[in-house]
Amino acid sequence: MSKIRSIVQNNRQTLSKTASYYVIHITVAALVAYAVTGNLIASLTLSLLEPTVQAFAFFFHEKAWQRWNARKQAAADESHVGIAHAA
């Protein structure tokens, strides 16, 4: 359980963004599905399935961007260190 707690602590902002995105996505999806189907049960069912999958995808997408930015920053830092040693 401490592993899960650690993941939550280390990713609090990303998880919060994911949760808020999830709520917005479900609301929009439910409204669109209801406008198309006119059926409340069908619209709720459709609107819960796709955004749930998207929420997981968004979390991992955000983590990939964080890794990419960290690598980019590390490469920039290395190039500055290399320039300082060459001088």
N, C-alpha and C positions, 0 to 999 in steps of 0.2 A: 504494500500500500504506500510506502514511503516513496517508491519510484513514481507512482502516479501523482502524489502530492508534489514531488520535485518538478515533474513535467508541468503541472498546473502553475506552480510558482514561477518557473522560468519562462512561461509563455502566457502570462496573465493578460497582457495587452492584446496579443493575437487572438486569444480565446474570447476576450470581450468584444473585439471587432467582429469575430466570427459570429458570436451570438446576436449582436445587433443586426448584422447583415442577414442572418437567418430570419429574424422577426420581420424585417422589411420585405424580404423575398417572399415569405409565406403570405403576408398581407397582399402584396401585389399579385402573386400567383392566384390566390383565392378570388380576388376581385375579377381578374381576367377570366379565370375558369368559370366563374358564375355568370359573367356577361356572355360567355360563349355557350354554356350548357343550360343555364337557367335552373340548374339543379344544385341545391345547397350541399347535399351529401357528396355528390360527384365532385363538386368544386373543392370541397375540403379534402377529400381523398387525394385528388390530383395535386393540390397545392402543398400537401405535406410530404409527398414522396420525393419529388424532384428537388425542392429546396434542402431537404435533409441530406441528400447525396451531395448537392452543391456546397453545403456547409463544410463537409469533410474535405471536399476538393479545395475550397477556399483556404482552409487552414494550411494544407500542405503547399498550396500555391504561395501563400504568404511566407512560409518557412523557406521555400526555394529562393524567393526574392531576398530574404534576409541573408541567406548563405552567399548569394551572388554579390550582394553589396559588401559583405564582409571580405570576400575574396578580392573584389575590386579595390577595397581600401587597403588590404594587406599588400597587394601588388604596388599600389601607389606609395605606400610606406617603404617598401623594399627599394623602389627606384630612388626615393629620396635618400635613403641610407647609402645606396651605391654611389650616388652623386657626391655625398659628403665624404666618403672614403676616398674617392678618386681625386678630390681636391686637395 
